[in-house]
Amino acid sequence: MDILLAREELTDKPKKITLSKLKEEVKETENKIYYFDRENSHKNMMSLVDSFENDGYNVYFREVKYGLSDEEYMYEVHIM
């Protein structure tokens, strides 16, 4: 499954990362915070959370608003 990382600039295109790559990074640090783009479906984000929880991690998930528009948000995932 490919997940889109949050954009650093509003005009940039989001970068893709695979679930297996995310799991490798988390194994190295055991505590990581990720920001994902709003173009990810909520269903995919819940699958990501479930996948890490099934591996025994604690996962905190929320939507972060950075503007007044309904389209100005990103997903924050804290994996421990």
Buried (B, 14 or more C-beta within 10 A) or exposed (E): EEBBBBBEEEEEEBEEBEBEEBBEEBEEEEEBEBEBBBEBEEEBBEBBBEBBEEEEBEBEBEEEEEEEEEEEBBBBBBBE
